[in-house]
Structures are given as C-alpha cells and as structure tokens.
Amino acid sequence: MSRLRVPVIDRESRNYERLSSLARTLMYAPSPAEEQPEYAELQGLIANLYGFSESAFRHVLSTFPLIPDKVKSNVLFQFNNFL
C-alpha cells in the first residue's frame, strides 16, 4: 500500500471539500454506502482525480463482480460528469 500513487489535493480546492463532504455523509449513512447516491459521486470523483480514462475506469468497474450493475452504472455516470 505504501507504494501506491495517491493524488495530492489542495485542501482549499473544491474537490477536497466535496470529497470530505461525501465521506462524512457516507460515514453516517443509515444503510450500506453502496445504496447511497453519494457513493457513486465519490467513486466517480476519485477515479477522475486518479486520471482514469472512461475505458480504463469501465474495465476497473467490471472487475468487481459483487457490486451490482446498477451501482456500477451510476458510478460511471458520475465519473463522466467530472470529465
């Protein structure tokens, strides 16, 4: 894990504030995170910050068989909103 590349985000940036807000919302959600609309936005934003292309992110999503297709579709939709 220590060798994984992590995007550096300025604490004053809009992305930092949005990530913090989404994480807090999901942390206190009454049901599983994947069922919350904020989950898709969070995943899409993070993939965008990592610099994924749509095709690469689509491939990554396809490698999670336990995540429902509807959730993956929502995540991809949110990802495309950040492009």
C-alpha positions in Angstrom: 0.0 0.0 0.0 2.8 2.4 0.8 3.9 2.4 -2.9 0.5 3.2 -4.3 0.2 6.5 -6.1 -2.2 8.9 -4.4 -3.4 12.1 -5.9 -2.4 15.2 -4.0 -5.4 17.5 -3.5 -5.1 21.1 -2.2 -7.1 21.5 1.0 -8.5 24.7 -0.4 -9.8 23.1 -3.6 -13.4 22.4 -4.4 -12.6 18.7 -4.9 -11.1 18.4 -1.4 -14.2 20.0 0.1 -16.5 17.7 -2.0 -14.6 14.6 -1.0 -14.7 15.5 2.6 -18.5 16.2 2.5 -19.2 12.9 0.6 -17.1 10.9 3.0 -18.8 12.4 6.1 -22.2 11.7 4.6 -21.4 8.1 3.8 -19.8 7.6 7.2 -23.0 8.4 9.0 -25.4 6.8 6.4 -28.1 4.6 8.0 -27.7 1.9 5.3 -24.8 0.4 3.3 -22.7 3.1 1.5 -23.3 1.5 -1.9 -27.0 2.2 -1.6 -26.4 6.0 -1.1 -26.4 8.4 -4.0 -23.2 10.0 -2.6 -21.3 6.7 -3.1 -21.5 6.9 -6.9 -20.4 10.5 -6.9 -17.5 9.8 -4.5 -16.2 6.9 -6.7 -16.6 8.9 -9.9 -14.7 11.9 -8.4 -11.9 9.7 -7.1 -11.5 7.9 -10.4 -11.3 11.3 -12.1 -8.6 12.5 -9.7 -6.6 9.4 -10.4 -6.7 10.3 -14.1 -8.6 7.3 -15.4 -9.9 7.3 -18.9 -13.5 6.2 -19.3 -12.5 2.9 -20.9 -9.9 2.2 -18.1 -12.5 3.0 -15.4 -15.1 0.9 -17.1 -12.6 -2.0 -17.0 -11.9 -1.4 -13.3 -15.6 -1.4 -12.5 -16.0 -4.7 -14.4 -13.6 -6.4 -12.0 -15.9 -6.1 -9.1 -18.5 -8.9 -9.5 -20.2 -8.3 -6.1 -21.1 -4.7 -6.9 -24.5 -4.6 -8.6 -24.5 -3.4 -12.2 -26.8 -0.5 -11.3 -24.3 0.8 -8.8 -21.5 0.5 -11.4 -23.6 2.3 -14.0 -24.3 5.1 -11.5 -20.6 5.4 -10.7 -19.7 5.5 -14.4 -22.4 8.2 -15.0 -20.9 10.3 -12.1 -17.4 9.8 -13.4 -18.5 11.1 -16.8 -20.0 14.2 -15.1 -16.5 15.2 -14.0 -14.9 14.9 -17.4 
